[in-house]
Amino acid sequence: MPSPSSRSGRLGDAPVVRRSGEWWLTTAVLSLRVDDPVFVEDLDRFAADLADAQQAIAALRSAGSLA
């Protein structure tokens, strides 16, 4: 399974998306590629944390703990 940071897609409700292994800040008008390696690390970490949280919620739902 690929790591959450290697997948493409939007990062929650944030105006950022990962395309072809690169992070992009997006608006309705334009997109800017994120070049700052520290910011990229933070985005990768947030994506991994978000994926872990979504997986935990799914596990709780399947166990019947959440409605």
N, CA, C and O atoms as CSV, one atom per row, in Angstrom:
chain,resi,resn,atom,element,x,y,z
A,1,MET,N,N,0.852,-1.185,0.000
A,1,MET,CA,C,0.000,0.000,0.000
A,1,MET,C,C,0.890,1.239,0.000
A,1,MET,O,O,1.812,1.333,0.811
A,2,PRO,N,N,0.627,2.199,-0.904
A,2,PRO,CA,C,1.443,3.394,-0.932
A,2,PRO,C,C,1.202,4.253,0.295
A,2,PRO,O,O,0.125,4.220,0.890
A,3,SER,N,N,2.216,5.022,0.669
A,3,SER,CA,C,2.050,5.899,1.821
A,3,SER,C,C,1.050,6.992,1.479
A,3,SER,O,O,0.885,7.321,0.305
A,4,PRO,N,N,0.372,7.568,2.485
A,4,PRO,CA,C,-0.609,8.606,2.209
A,4,PRO,C,C,-0.007,9.781,1.451
A,4,PRO,O,O,-0.689,10.405,0.638
A,5,SER,N,N,1.251,10.088,1.704
A,5,SER,CA,C,1.865,11.229,1.047
A,5,SER,C,C,2.213,10.958,-0.413
A,5,SER,O,O,2.468,11.900,-1.163
A,6,SER,N,N,2.230,9.690,-0.836
A,6,SER,CA,C,2.554,9.390,-2.220
A,6,SER,C,C,1.312,9.322,-3.101
A,6,SER,O,O,1.416,9.322,-4.328
A,7,ARG,N,N,0.140,9.264,-2.479
A,7,ARG,CA,C,-1.101,9.218,-3.245
A,7,ARG,C,C,-1.458,10.603,-3.756
A,7,ARG,O,O,-1.004,11.617,-3.226
A,8,SER,N,N,-2.276,10.627,-4.791
A,8,SER,CA,C,-2.768,11.902,-5.307
A,8,SER,C,C,-4.090,12.223,-4.640
A,8,SER,O,O,-4.831,11.331,-4.228
A,9,GLY,N,N,-4.367,13.491,-4.542
A,9,GLY,CA,C,-5.656,13.903,-4.023
A,9,GLY,C,C,-5.572,15.076,-3.083
A,9,GLY,O,O,-4.497,15.536,-2.699
A,10,ARG,N,N,-6.753,15.541,-2.730
A,10,ARG,CA,C,-6.879,16.695,-1.848
A,10,ARG,C,C,-6.569,16.278,-0.419
A,10,ARG,O,O,-6.763,15.124,-0.036
A,11,LEU,N,N,-6.086,17.231,0.358
A,11,LEU,CA,C,-5.741,16.987,1.755
A,11,LEU,C,C,-6.846,17.564,2.629
A,11,LEU,O,O,-6.802,18.726,3.033
A,12,GLY,N,N,-7.835,16.727,2.911
A,12,GLY,CA,C,-8.970,17.181,3.716
A,12,GLY,C,C,-9.651,18.366,3.055
A,12,GLY,O,O,-9.899,18.362,1.849
A,13,ASP,N,N,-9.950,19.378,3.855
A,13,ASP,CA,C,-10.575,20.598,3.340
A,13,ASP,C,C,-9.553,21.680,3.028
A,13,ASP,O,O,-9.924,22.797,2.666
A,14,ALA,N,N,-8.272,21.362,3.164
A,14,ALA,CA,C,-7.217,22.350,2.940
A,14,ALA,C,C,-7.086,22.666,1.445
A,14,ALA,O,O,-7.364,21.816,0.599
A,15,PRO,N,N,-6.671,23.868,1.134
A,15,PRO,CA,C,-6.500,24.249,-0.279
A,15,PRO,C,C,-5.166,23.742,-0.832
A,15,PRO,O,O,-4.385,24.498,-1.410
A,16,VAL,N,N,-4.933,22.463,-0.641
A,16,VAL,CA,C,-3.688,21.849,-1.098
A,16,VAL,C,C,-4.019,20.477,-1.666
A,16,VAL,O,O,-4.913,19.787,-1.175
A,17,VAL,N,N,-3.292,20.093,-2.700
A,17,VAL,CA,C,-3.539,18.810,-3.348
A,17,VAL,C,C,-2.196,18.209,-3.744
A,17,VAL,O,O,-1.244,18.932,-4.038
A,18,ARG,N,N,-2.129,16.888,-3.750
A,18,ARG,CA,C,-0.907,16.201,-4.183
A,18,ARG,C,C,-1.168,15.625,-5.560
A,18,ARG,O,O,-2.100,14.845,-5.755
A,19,ARG,N,N,-0.332,16.018,-6.516
A,19,ARG,CA,C,-0.434,15.521,-7.891
A,19,ARG,C,C,0.934,15.041,-8.342
A,19,ARG,O,O,1.921,15.767,-8.226
A,20,SER,N,N,0.995,13.840,-8.847
A,20,SER,CA,C,2.243,13.283,-9.383
A,20,SER,C,C,3.404,13.432,-8.409
A,20,SER,O,O,4.522,13.752,-8.812
A,21,GLY,N,N,3.138,13.201,-7.132
A,21,GLY,CA,C,4.180,13.241,-6.130
A,21,GLY,C,C,4.585,14.624,-5.663
A,21,GLY,O,O,5.549,14.754,-4.908
A,22,GLU,N,N,3.880,15.661,-6.089
A,22,GLU,CA,C,4.197,17.028,-5.679
A,22,GLU,C,C,2.984,17.676,-5.032
A,22,GLU,O,O,1.846,17.439,-5.438
A,23,TRP,N,N,3.240,18.498,-4.017
A,23,TRP,CA,C,2.171,19.242,-3.352
A,23,TRP,C,C,1.940,20.554,-4.093
A,23,TRP,O,O,2.884,21.211,-4.532
A,24,TRP,N,N,0.658,20.925,-4.225
A,24,TRP,CA,C,0.257,22.168,-4.888
A,24,TRP,C,C,-0.732,22.909,-4.001
A,24,TRP,O,O,-1.677,22.313,-3.484
A,25,LEU,N,N,-0.515,24.208,-3.825
A,25,LEU,CA,C,-1.517,25.075,-3.198
A,25,LEU,C,C,-2.471,25.476,-4.303
A,25,LEU,O,O,-2.037,25.872,-5.385
A,26,THR,N,N,-3.768,25.380,-4.045
A,26,THR,CA,C,-4.741,25.604,-5.107
A,26,THR,C,C,-5.777,26.651,-4.720
A,26,THR,O,O,-6.144,26.790,-3.554
A,27,THR,N,N,-6.229,27.367,-5.713
A,27,THR,CA,C,-7.373,28.267,-5.587
A,27,THR,C,C,-8.241,28.032,-6.815
A,27,THR,O,O,-7.914,27.209,-7.670
A,28,ALA,N,N,-9.333,28.750,-6.895
A,28,ALA,CA,C,-10.195,28.634,-8.069
A,28,ALA,C,C,-9.501,29.184,-9.315
A,28,ALA,O,O,-9.875,28.842,-10.436
A,29,VAL,N,N,-8.505,30.023,-9.122
A,29,VAL,CA,C,-7.868,30.719,-10.237
A,29,VAL,C,C,-6.523,30.111,-10.639
A,29,VAL,O,O,-6.196,30.073,-11.825
A,30,LEU,N,N,-5.738,29.632,-9.663
A,30,LEU,CA,C,-4.398,29.140,-9.994
A,30,LEU,C,C,-3.929,28.086,-9.006
A,30,LEU,O,O,-4.533,27.874,-7.954
A,31,SER,N,N,-2.833,27.430,-9.374
A,31,SER,CA,C,-2.169,26.457,-8.501
A,31,SER,C,C,-0.693,26.795,-8.448
A,31,SER,O,O,-0.092,27.155,-9.461
A,32,LEU,N,N,-0.108,26.678,-7.262
A,32,LEU,CA,C,1.314,26.923,-7.064
A,32,LEU,C,C,1.959,25.686,-6.471
A,32,LEU,O,O,1.490,25.157,-5.463
A,33,ARG,N,N,3.035,25.224,-7.095
A,33,ARG,CA,C,3.743,24.053,-6.583
A,33,ARG,C,C,4.494,24.443,-5.315
A,33,ARG,O,O,5.113,25.505,-5.254
A,34,VAL,N,N,4.438,23.581,-4.310
A,34,VAL,CA,C,5.136,23.825,-3.047
A,34,VAL,C,C,6.577,23.353,-3.214
A,34,VAL,O,O,6.832,22.174,-3.462
A,35,ASP,N,N,7.522,24.296,-3.072
A,35,ASP,CA,C,8.938,23.974,-3.234
A,35,ASP,C,C,9.690,23.904,-1.917
A,35,ASP,O,O,10.801,23.375,-1.877
A,36,ASP,N,N,9.127,24.414,-0.855
A,36,ASP,CA,C,9.803,24.471,0.441
A,36,ASP,C,C,9.844,23.067,1.051
A,36,ASP,O,O,8.791,22.509,1.360
A,37,PRO,N,N,11.039,22.483,1.233
A,37,PRO,CA,C,11.119,21.104,1.733
A,37,PRO,C,C,10.561,20.938,3.149
A,37,PRO,O,O,10.038,19.873,3.477
A,38,VAL,N,N,10.661,21.960,3.982
A,38,VAL,CA,C,10.109,21.868,5.338
A,38,VAL,C,C,8.586,21.839,5.271
A,38,VAL,O,O,7.950,21.068,5.990
A,39,PHE,N,N,7.998,22.671,4.417
A,39,PHE,CA,C,6.547,22.688,4.256
A,39,PHE,C,C,6.063,21.371,3.655
A,39,PHE,O,O,5.019,20.854,4.052
A,40,VAL,N,N,6.812,20.832,2.708
A,40,VAL,CA,C,6.460,19.538,2.109
A,40,VAL,C,C,6.461,18.445,3.182
A,40,VAL,O,O,5.558,17.609,3.217
A,41,GLU,N,N,7.475,18.449,4.059
A,41,GLU,CA,C,7.517,17.474,5.159
A,41,GLU,C,C,6.294,17.604,6.062
A,41,GLU,O,O,5.698,16.606,6.470
A,42,ASP,N,N,5.926,18.859,6.371
A,42,ASP,CA,C,4.745,19.084,7.207
A,42,ASP,C,C,3.486,18.568,6.523
A,42,ASP,O,O,2.643,17.943,7.168
A,43,LEU,N,N,3.351,18.822,5.229
A,43,LEU,CA,C,2.184,18.332,4.488
A,43,LEU,C,C,2.165,16.805,4.459
A,43,LEU,O,O,1.109,16.196,4.629
A,44,ASP,N,N,3.325,16.183,4.246
A,44,ASP,CA,C,3.403,14.716,4.257
A,44,ASP,C,C,2.986,14.161,5.620
A,44,ASP,O,O,2.247,13.180,5.700
A,45,ARG,N,N,3.467,14.799,6.688
A,45,ARG,CA,C,3.132,14.353,8.044
A,45,ARG,C,C,1.631,14.525,8.303
A,45,ARG,O,O,0.992,13.635,8.865
A,46,PHE,N,N,1.072,15.665,7.895
A,46,PHE,CA,C,-0.356,15.900,8.090
A,46,PHE,C,C,-1.179,14.887,7.295
A,46,PHE,O,O,-2.187,14.382,7.791
A,47,ALA,N,N,-0.760,14.592,6.075
A,47,ALA,CA,C,-1.476,13.605,5.255
A,47,ALA,C,C,-1.459,12.233,5.916
A,47,ALA,O,O,-2.470,11.531,5.922
A,48,ALA,N,N,-0.317,11.850,6.471
A,48,ALA,CA,C,-0.221,10.553,7.159
A,48,ALA,C,C,-1.103,10.531,8.400
A,48,ALA,O,O,-1.794,9.544,8.657
A,49,ASP,N,N,-1.082,11.621,9.173
A,49,ASP,CA,C,-1.925,11.700,10.371
A,49,ASP,C,C,-3.406,11.658,10.015
A,49,ASP,O,O,-4.193,10.995,10.690
A,50,LEU,N,N,-3.783,12.362,8.959
A,50,LEU,CA,C,-5.180,12.362,8.514
A,50,LEU,C,C,-5.608,10.967,8.065
A,50,LEU,O,O,-6.709,10.519,8.387
A,51,ALA,N,N,-4.748,10.287,7.330
A,51,ALA,CA,C,-5.068,8.917,6.893
A,51,ALA,C,C,-5.217,7.981,8.090
A,51,ALA,O,O,-6.116,7.141,8.115
A,52,ASP,N,N,-4.336,8.127,9.085
A,52,ASP,CA,C,-4.443,7.303,10.296
A,52,ASP,C,C,-5.754,7.568,11.027
A,52,ASP,O,O,-6.411,6.635,11.489
A,53,ALA,N,N,-6.135,8.839,11.131
A,53,ALA,CA,C,-7.391,9.187,11.811
A,53,ALA,C,C,-8.590,8.629,11.059
A,53,ALA,O,O,-9.519,8.103,11.671
A,54,GLN,N,N,-8.574,8.741,9.734
A,54,GLN,CA,C,-9.681,8.204,8.941
A,54,GLN,C,C,-9.778,6.692,9.082
A,54,GLN,O,O,-10.875,6.135,9.125
A,55,GLN,N,N,-8.636,6.037,9.153
A,55,GLN,CA,C,-8.622,4.577,9.332
A,55,GLN,C,C,-9.163,4.197,10.714
A,55,GLN,O,O,-9.898,3.218,10.842
A,56,ALA,N,N,-8.809,4.958,11.734
A,56,ALA,CA,C,-9.303,4.681,13.085
A,56,ALA,C,C,-10.812,4.875,13.166
A,56,ALA,O,O,-11.511,4.089,13.806
A,57,ILE,N,N,-11.311,5.919,12.517
A,57,ILE,CA,C,-12.761,6.163,12.502
A,57,ILE,C,C,-13.482,5.039,11.777
A,57,ILE,O,O,-14.530,4.574,12.226
A,58,ALA,N,N,-12.924,4.606,10.659
A,58,ALA,CA,C,-13.542,3.499,9.915
A,58,ALA,C,C,-13.569,2.225,10.761
A,58,ALA,O,O,-14.548,1.479,10.733
A,59,ALA,N,N,-12.499,1.980,11.508
A,59,ALA,CA,C,-12.456,0.787,12.370
A,59,ALA,C,C,-13.508,0.876,13.471
A,59,ALA,O,O,-14.160,-0.115,13.798
A,60,LEU,N,N,-13.668,2.068,14.038
A,60,LEU,CA,C,-14.691,2.240,15.080
A,60,LEU,C,C,-16.090,2.050,14.508
A,60,LEU,O,O,-16.946,1.429,15.139
A,61,ARG,N,N,-16.315,2.577,13.334
A,61,ARG,CA,C,-17.636,2.417,12.706
A,61,ARG,C,C,-17.930,0.950,12.412
A,61,ARG,O,O,-19.044,0.477,12.636
A,62,SER,N,N,-16.932,0.239,11.913
A,62,SER,CA,C,-17.159,-1.178,11.573
A,62,SER,C,C,-17.348,-2.010,12.836
A,62,SER,O,O,-17.986,-3.062,12.798
A,63,ALA,N,N,-16.800,-1.545,13.948
A,63,ALA,CA,C,-16.982,-2.247,15.208
A,63,ALA,C,C,-18.299,-1.886,15.882
A,63,ALA,O,O,-18.668,-2.461,16.907
A,64,GLY,N,N,-19.003,-0.920,15.288
A,64,GLY,CA,C,-20.292,-0.518,15.837
A,64,GLY,C,C,-20.200,0.523,16.942
A,64,GLY,O,O,-21.192,0.798,17.618
A,65,SER,N,N,-19.009,1.109,17.135
A,65,SER,CA,C,-18.840,2.093,18.196
A,65,SER,C,C,-19.348,3.461,17.819
A,65,SER,O,O,-19.667,4.266,18.694
A,66,LEU,N,N,-19.432,3.742,16.519
A,66,LEU,CA,C,-19.928,5.036,16.048
A,66,LEU,C,C,-21.136,4.806,15.159
A,66,LEU,O,O,-21.211,3.817,14.430
A,67,ALA,N,N,-22.066,5.721,15.231
A,67,ALA,CA,C,-23.252,5.603,14.370
A,67,ALA,C,C,-23.052,6.353,13.096
A,67,ALA,O,O,-23.941,6.371,12.244
